[in-house]
Amino acid sequence: MNKTAAAAPALWPVPYCHDLITPLPFAIEARDDSWRPLHQAWRTEPETGFQPGWARVLWQSRHLVFEALFAGKSLRNSARKFNERTWESGDVCEVFLEDTTAPHYIEIHVTPENQRLQLRFPHDGLEAVRSGRAQLEEFMIHDADWVQTETVLTKDHLSVRVIIPSSILGGDQPILNCTRNFRAAVCRYDYRARSDNPILSSTAPLNGPLFHQRDAWAPLKLGPKNSGDAL
C-alpha cells in the first residue's frame, strides 16, 4: 500500500576515511551505525519479495566514497558494455549525487559484474529526455576513468564501492572540506523476485519510486578529519 507523503530527508553523517582499509566483500553482520538502510518510504509495508540493502558514504580530501551492501542470491545483470541501459537488464546499484551549488547532478549505475552507466544531468535533463527533447546519450560520460568502481558478489549478497573524485563534483574547491554541501541517495533495482517488474528501493524518503526526486536526497554532513577538528 502506498503512502500519501514521505518524511523529509535526515542528515546523512559522512565519516572521514584516511585509507580504504575495508576490503570487499563487506559482511552483513559487521555493519555499524554508518550504514543507512534502503527502503520503500512511499509504501506502508515493503513489497512481497523485498530484499534488504544498506549504504554508507565516506570522504577523503579528494574523493567521496559510496559503499553499498545488497542482500540477495543470484544477483546479475546482462549488460556487458560500458554505458548500457543497465536498469533494463538486471540488478543494479545506483548512486545519485549533487553539489547543491552546481547546475547539474550525477548518476552512476554499477552492476554486480561491475559494468557502469555514467550520467551527468542538468536539473531539467531528465525531463528533456522523457519529453523527447533530448537523448539519454547526450548526458552520458564516456570517460572510463571518470570514477572508480569495485564489486564482489558472494552467495548471498553484493558489495559495491564507488569512488568519486572531487574534480567532477562542481564548485570551485578542488579539495573537499566540511563546509561543502552535497545531497545524495543510493538506490536499487532488484530483479530477482520479479524479472518483469523489479523491486525498487532507496536510502531516500521518496514520495514514490522516483529516484530523481532531488529534494528527497539526504544532505551529506561531512565529519571532521580528526576527533578534535571543528565541523
Secondary structure, DSSP 8 states (H G I E B T S, - for coil): -B-S-------EEE-B-SS----SS--GGG--TT-EE-B-TTBSS--TT---EEEEEEEETTEEEEEEEEE-SS--B---STT--GGGSB-EEEEEEEETTSSEEEEEEE-TT--EEEEEEETTHHHHHHHTSS-GGGGB---TTSSEEEEEE-SSEEEEEEEEEGGGS-SS-SS--TT--EEEEEEEEE-SS-TTS-EEEESS--SSS-TT-GGGSEEEEE--SSTTS--
